[in-house]
Amino acid sequence: MVNSWILEHFDWLFSYTSFAMVLLCMAVFVSPVGAIKIGGKDAVPMLNKWRWFTIILCTTIAVGILFWGVSEPLYHISSPPNGIAGTPEFAMSSVFMHWSITPYAIYTIPALLFALGYYNFNKNYSLGAMLFSIKSIDQNSWVITLIDAICLFALAAGMSAVLGVGMLSLAGGILNSTEVVHKPLLLGIIGLAIVLSFTISAASGLLKGIRILSGINVTIFIIICVIVFTIGPTSFIIENTLSGLKAYFVNFIPHSLSVGSFGDKEWMHSWTTFYWANWMAWAPITALFLGRISYGYTVRQFILFNWLIPAGFGIIWMSIFSGTSLYFELKESLGLVDVLNDKGPEVIIYQVFNNLPFARGLTILFLFTVFISYVTAADSNTEAMSAISTKGITPESSNPPKFIKFLWGILIGMVAWVMVSYAGVDGVKMLSNLGGLPSLFLMVILCLVMLRFLFMKKNY
């Protein structure tokens, strides 16, 4: 299969490229480049810092943490890599690896390059803007058009994969209460509702729908975190967070490079490589939107808000939800691993809620959050996909035609429904790998472009 071939031949490149992007984020942050203002010295931000942060977080987070937060650690304690014990410490360190520093570095480098190329070097609204430090590249050449097309395919696959996760999460909540509806039909209804919502929101124009939705979304994230941390196993969460963070930082390099105890290819392909592929599938086109809304901020502020703060949020969320899941499995013996194997990861969060106070209220709030989370992420990315499909977009221009946004929404919805209806979580992983491969090669080039920019005699 194509999927197996991708994993077998390019797993090492996914690992090394992701690690390189972490190092580059650190280098840019401490370098003189950090003082450059995106848009020039007189540029005034189009968003205040709170709005900017909420839109960044919702654009990048989608529904991944909602779906995997409670289920992923159960996989890690029940099926760890060969040679590693399935302990809570290992499970927590793995979710931190997959949901914090490295993923957001994958977003930050291309987004920063686009912001600088588009605003400071006056390049076209295309992925070619990221290559601004290579003077020999013609921004209107067929090569740039080909890169745009390939990355549109990558994001369509990546968005379809994450939409599939959202559909499974919502279906899991509904089927947890009733099984009246046939699952493929239910998934289709849910997918249609989500697609209609995010295409209508995107059609409202740049920053209009998402400005409101992202603020609501992040507020609900915070409320859910506070509630679960307060009424859940607080001391267990704190204890396992600290031990998990210690293991995370101690094993960061070998885990990043898939060496030593982390050389189990089957485990790495199922988890770490899958995640890097998924994030890379989103990164190039998402970068256009993240770069476009960064006008008026410095490079150092850009890295802080696009890399470090979202990574910190990921650690907090995973600490609370993964810690709660592990507590109920290991201390309360609820048999969540058995439920995971029998019914799939989409029902685990509802099993956890059923054992907390205010279970019904938490379930309703969570279902709403899953829905709105994907809508906010898809809104911004549909905007970027439509803009790159339209000629003549400039910082001062109008938004792309609405019919293009609806076409992209319909395509993503159909692909997601087919894959999750007939392949479930395996379908999600397959889409991520197929989308991530073409983006991987662009990420390698972008690492070299950023390195070149750091050593340019005149950066701005």
Secondary structure as UniProt FT lines:
FT   HELIX           2..30
FT   HELIX           32..35
FT   TURN            38..39
FT   TURN            41..42
FT   HELIX           49..61
FT   TURN            62..63
FT   HELIX           64..78
FT   TURN            82..83
FT   HELIX           88..99
FT   HELIX           101..115
FT   HELIX           116..120
FT   HELIX           127..131
FT   TURN            132..133
FT   TURN            135..136
FT   TURN            139..140
FT   HELIX           142..177
FT   HELIX           183..203
FT   TURN            206..208
FT   HELIX           209..231
FT   HELIX           234..250
FT   HELIX           252..257
FT   HELIX           260..262
FT   HELIX           265..270
FT   HELIX           272..292
FT   TURN            293..296
FT   HELIX           299..303
FT   HELIX           304..308
FT   HELIX           309..330
FT   HELIX           336..343
FT   HELIX           345..347
FT   HELIX           348..353
FT   TURN            354..355
FT   TURN            357..358
FT   HELIX           359..388
FT   TURN            391..392
FT   TURN            395..396
FT   HELIX           402..454
//
